[in-house]
């Protein structure tokens, strides 16, 4: 059985793949209402200031701050009440010195006023006079024009993932359409004569297709559109026909179970037939996931993943997620990380990068990471885990008690 041609470190393999597969972001204009989770393909600038008028942040009285100076509980001041600010409209009156106007939260400050005294710091004396029991500073309890955003200001940059706050910000500015990166379509081909759909009942020797489910979820999580092409038998002509069809309509092709030691030559031959330059990396110095194939065929990346569910998911996080991010115009995929202390020794082999599932446990002195040891075909070793811990290639393991980065799953 031939050995892998070359085992590259994961970072070197990823750099090689991203460099060869580099392509510009493809943009599309969509309604803002559909933009949650999408990535901006152009900056968004403010067409007008926000707020567009000075407004109150409390219920109270709009005043000239200078008219309140010196007022206190023991020496209150008195102001003439000249009216009430209408909600949803501009007041048709100004407020002369020594006067005030009743205003509600969100109301527009009348001309000549610069602050609002809260209702609870006042007492009515009569229908036309109020007592103020404290002073207010200029700008207190109100928002000035453009205090949030100035006209022409870039409010959302290119390459930003649109979250709930951005949705609100665009609504406030009247942005009804937004230019976003087109979501890359990721074709997923599962292979193996022993693999059956998850909905089927396996006979002895058969296994349900786990990888399609996990890979579709990972692609969706990172902003891509998964396209499942079903389960294919271990026959080169069938695999090649399906792969060619998938590459015609998709941006990334993922083949699972075709890179293990027994079938990797079949898969690599098929990939090399799909276009140039073909296979770039045939084996990555990482565990789990050593029998990984990275390729680019006529400008489109092709990934051959191990069939074991844990290996496939770890490798997908290392290579497929960054590919999707590159096509969206995002930085390389960054995992949420939590620092924790290991509860057990984690063995490793020097020269190889290892990824170990761990369970996070909150202890009295901080987070603990409890390793979950298992083979790469045991999907529930990941189900039981909260994250993965990386052992660098220059280490022969990690000691119990050491502080590690847990990459959250």
N, C-alpha and C positions, 0 to 999 in steps of 0.2 A: 504494500500500500504506500503510495508516494507521500512524502511529508509536504507540509506547506512550503511554498516557494520562498516566502519571506514573512517574518512576523514583525510588523511595525508597531511601535508604541501607539496607543489610542490617539494622542494629540497629533502626532505626525500623520497618522492615517486620516484623521479628520481634516487637517490642513490640506492634504493632497486632494481629498474629495471635494472640499469647498472651493478650492482654487480651480479645479478642472470643470466644476459644475457651475461656476460663477455666471449669473445672468441677472439682467436688470429686473427691477420690480415692475410687474404689469398692474396697471391701475384700472379701476372702474368707479363710476359715479353711482352712488346708491342713496336712497332716502335715509335721512338721519335716524329715523325711527328704527331702521334695521341695522344700525352701525355698532351696537354693543358687542364688544369683543373683537371688532375688526381693527386693522392697523392703518393709520393715516398714510396716504401716499403723497400728500402735499401739506404745507402748513396751513392752519386756519387762523385768520386775522380778524380782529374785531371791526365790524362795519360802523360801529358807533360806540360811545363811551357807555360804561355800565357802573353804576346806574346812570340813566340819562337825565335825572333830576335829583336834587338833594332831597333826601327822604328821612323820615323819623324811624328809629329802631325801637321806640317804646311808645306807650300811651302817655300823654302828658300835655304840655303847653309849649308851643313854639315861641321862643323869646330871643331878644338880643342879649347875649351873654353879659354885656356890660351893665345891663339893668339889674342883674342878679348879684353883682359883686357885693360882698359884705353881709349877705343874707344868711341867717342861721336860725336854729330853734329859739334861741334867746332873743335874737333881734331879727325877726322876719321882715321881709320886704313885701310890697304890695304892688300889683299890676292890674291894669284895666283889661278886662276880657272883651275883645272886640268881635269875636266870631269863632266859627268852627271850620276847619279845613275839610272840604269834601273828599271822600275816598274815590279814587279813580278819576280825578279831575284836578285841574290846577286852581288854586285859590285866586279869586279875582280881587284880592285886596292885599295891601302891604300892612306891615305892623310897625307903627311909629314907636318912638322911644317911650318907655313907661307902659307899654301895652303887651298883650300876649294873645295867642289864638289856640283854642283847643285842637289837638292833633292826635291821630291814632297811628298805630304801628304801620309803617309803609306809606303814610301820607306825605305829600309834597310840602316842603317848607315854604312858607310865604316869603315874599320879597322882604329884604332887610333883616330877616332872622338868621341866626347862625348856630343855634343849639336848641335842645329840648330839655325841659325840666320834667322829671318823672312825676306822674300823678300822685304817687305816695309821698312826695316831698312838698305837697301843696295842701291848702285847705280853702274851700270856697268861703268867701266872706259874704257875697251876694251874687245875684245873677250876672253882675257886671264887674265883679272884682274878685281876685284870688290872692291868697297869702302864700308866699314862697318861703320855705324854711331852710334852704341851702342855696349856695351859688353853683353855677355851672360854667365850665370853661368853653371857649369857642370850639365848635365841632362835637361837643359832648352829646351822646345819645342820638346821633344822626350820621348818615353817610353822605359824603360830598359827591358831586358829579365826577365820574371817572375814577373814583377811589378804588374800585375793583379792577376795571379794565379801561385803558385809554383807546381812543380811536386809532386803528391801524396797528395796534399791538398784536404780536403773535401770541395767541393764547394756547394753541395746541401745536406742537412741532411735528414735522414729518417723522414717521417711524414710531409713533406713540400708539399703544394699544388703548382703545377707547373703553373706558370704564363707566360706571354709573355717574361719577361726578362730571366727566366730560359730556355725557348725554345731557345733563342739566345745564352745563355751561353753554352748549350749542343752542339749546332751546331758549335760553335767556337772550342770546344774540340773534335769534331768528334764523339760524342756519338750518335749512331744511334738507340740504343735500350735502354729501361729503365725499371727497375723492379718497378711496381706500385701496390698499393692495389687494389684488385678486387672490383669493385663497387657492394655494396649490392643490391640485387633485393628486391623490396618492393611491395608486393601484396596489392592491394586496392580493397576491396569489399564494394560496396555501397548497403544498404538494405532499404526497405520501399515499401509498396504496392502503395504509392502515388508518388513515385519517377519515373521519366521518363528520357530518354536520352536528352541531351541539344539540340539535333537536332530536337526533336519532338515538336509538338504544344500541350501544356497541355489543358486538359479538366478541368472543374470546379472540384476543390479538388486535382488536380495533381500539382506537382512542378518539374522543371527541376533539374537534378543532377548537383549541384554546387561543391560538395565536391571532386568528382573524379578529376575535372579540377584543383582545387586549390592544392590538395594533390599531384597530379602528378607533378605540377610545383614546389612545395616545395621540394619534393624528388629529382628532377633533380637539383634544385638550390644548394642543399647540397651535391651533388655528388653521389646520388643513382640512380638506374634504376627502374622507376615505371612500374608496371605491372597491368593494369586494368582488373578485372574479371567481369566487368559489374554490373548490378543492379539486386539484388536478392529479392524475396518476403520475407515477415516476417514469414517464416516457418523454424523451427529448423532443420528439416532433409535436406532441401535444403541448408541452410547456412552451416551446418556442412560438407556436401559433398564438397561444393566449398572451404571451409576453409582447409580441409584436402588436397585437390588437390593443393591449393596454397602453403601450407607449404612444400610440397614435393619438389618444385622447387625454392622457394623464401627464403630469409633470414629473412624477417620481414613481418608480416601479420597485416594489418590495416583494421578494420571493422568500417564503419561509420553508424550512426543512430541507432546502436543496443545497445547503452548504456544509452538511455534516461530512465526516470522513468518507462515508460510503457513496455519497452522491455528489460531492462537491465538484468533481471533474465534469459530470453531466451538466450541472448548473453553470459552471464557468464557461464551458463550451457553448452553451445556449446563449449566455450573455455576450460572449465575444462575437456571436453571429448577428447580434442585434444592431451593431453599429460601432463606430470608432470613437475613442480609442479602445473601448472595451474594459476589461478588468484592470483596475489600478492597484488594488490591494487584495491579496489572497492569504488571509490570516492576520489576526490582530493579537498582540501580546497582552491579552486581558482574560480574566476569569471572573464570571462565566462569559463565553462568547468567542473563544479563540477561532473557530472555523467560520469567520465572517468574510464575505466578499463585498468589496466596494468597487463600483464601476461607473463609467459615464459612457452612454451610447448615443452618439449624434446629439450631444448637448444635454441629454437628460440623465440624471443620476439613477443608478440601479443598485439595490442593496440585496445581497443574499444573506439571510439570517439563519442562525441555527434553529432547529426545530424545537428544542427544549424550551418550554415557556419562559422560564426564568432568564435563560440566556438571551432569548429573542427580545424580551422586554428591556433588559439592561442595555443591550446593543442598540435597540431602537432609541432609547433615551440618549445614548452617546452620539448617534450619527443621524437618525432621521429627524429628531427634534431640531438640531442645528440647521439641517437642510431647509426645513420648513421656515425657520426663523430668517434664514438668508433670503429666501424667496419673498418673504413679507417685508423685508427691509428692517428687521429687528437685529439687535446684537445676538451673538451666539447664545443658545438657550441657557438660561441661568436657573438653576434649581433653588427653590427655597431651602435654606440651610438653618439647622439648629445645632448649637454646640451642646455636647453631652459627654459624660465620662463613661468609658467602657466598663462593663461589669465582668467581662471574661477576656482572656487572651484570644486574639484573632491570629491564627497562623497564616503565613503566606510564603511564597517562593520568591527569593530575590530575583529581580529582573523582570517580574511580571506584575502588572497592575491587577489588583483584586477588588471586587465589589461584594460586600457582605451585607445581607439584610439584617436590620436590627429593629427591636421593639423599644419605643421610648417610654420611660417610666419616670414620673415626676417624684424626685426624692426631696428630703428636707434641705439639702444643700444645692439643689439644682437638678437638671435632667440627667438621667442615666440611659445608656444605650446597651440593651441586652441583645447580643448576637443570636441570630437564628441560623443554625447550621443545617444545610440540606443540599440535596443534589439538584442539578439544574433542570430536572423535569418535574419538580414538585412545585406547582404553582401556588399552593397554599403557604409555602414558606414566604412568599411575597404578600399574600393576603394577610398573614399574621404580622407583617412588618409595617412600620411607619416610615422607614426610609432605608437608605443604603449608605454604608461607610466605605470609603476608598482607602485601600492600602497602596501607597505609592510603590513603583517598581524598585526603588533603592532600599526598601525595607523588607526584612524577613518576617514581618508580623507587627501587630500592635499589642501593647501590653495592657493588661487589666488596669483600670484607673486612669488611663491616659485620656486627655481631652481630644475629642474628634469632631469633625464636621459630619452631621447627618444630613444627607441630601433627601429631602422629603419626597415621598412617592406621590 
